[in-house]
Amino acid sequence: MMHMTLYWGKDVILLIDSWKTDSWLSYLLTLLACFLFSSFYQYMEDRRLRFRSLASSNPSPPSSAGASVPLLPKYRRSAKFATALLFGINSAIGYLLMLAIMTFNGGIFLAIVLGLAVGYLVFRAADDETVVVENVCACA
């Protein structure tokens, strides 16, 4: 049965029919998985932003004055492809976390929010000044 309000029970069906928690042990393992998965989301977001800033930064010019070689188009295309791939993976993880929260289980909600907060603290809080995000949308 799908709940329409927040509940605190241990019986949860998470994302697929075969992921059912019917004991406290399976519920706690599910909470741990949600916590780790949401922390991994923050890690992937950090990697994506760092890769994007590295790919968009201009390399130092060559030492010889006559040889001014632009960044190779193949490198640019592969960097854009890798950035797009990381964005797609990160978006998929974000949507799966959203669907997990839509079970309306209080424990799942807290595990995901705490995992996001701890992941942000561990992976992204130290470089707030160095990473510039152009899009302030939380889903991007």
Secondary structure as UniProt FT lines:
FT   STRAND          12..13
FT   TURN            17..18
FT   STRAND          20..21
FT   HELIX           24..56
FT   HELIX           73..101
FT   TURN            102..103
FT   HELIX           106..119
FT   HELIX           120..124
FT   HELIX           125..127
FT   TURN            128..130
FT   TURN            138..139
//
